[in-house]
């Protein structure tokens, strides 16, 4: 059943990993997709072709999420794309997915690493969402990606998890302040998922087996475990879910 027909979703970082899977799952639910990419245009175009093969309209626009100075240009490009390809001035779902991984013990975390995480995972999400408010349709939805690391603690992720903790608080404020526009805001906080994003961390000897042993369902997550959760939050079936944190982790570190 295509419950998102006539709806348009914007997925940041949609050219790879979880973002790609989220875009595909939303498309299978009936949504058209605009995805952003940082530098790998060919990857983004391949995902656009994949989305179009599902019978959906799709487009890709470059975006550096950590550079707030570029948001006005991106918003203009988004509005032009909406007008030219969809003959509309609004989109319906914003999925703030784009991110980077940076792992270091607290005692060794540099200010440069901290700033990069802050700019992309917290400041960028905050001000991009603010910039896009006039283009986001009333009655729409925002889904912000967090992490299981905001609930449990794994050494090496103090800065990354702190930014995601900020996103979780920010999301509740979005839900409160955008309620009069009937815009819902929720968090999806995946546990460990096997993607190119986590490849290095999972490559340490014994790491995958250890983590699988700490998950109630007994395995590492895959991208297909996440995209459907985001699609649900955007769907009519998820219409009464607001200001919530959903953790698709298989039951990790219970």
Buried (B, 14 or more C-beta within 10 A) or exposed (E): EEBBEEBBBBBBBBBBBBBBBBBBBBBBBBBBBBBBBBEEEEBBBBBBEBBBEEEBBBBBBBBBBBEBEBBEEBBEBBBEBBEEBBEBEBBBBBBBBBBBBBBBEEEEBEEEBBEBBBBBBBBBBBBBBEBBBEBBBEEBBBBBBBBBBBBBEBEBBBBBBBBBBBBBEBBBEBBEEBEEEEBBBBBBBBBBBBBEBBEEBBEEEEBBEEBBEBBEEEEBBEBEBBBBBBBBBBBEEBEEBBBBBBBBBBEBBE
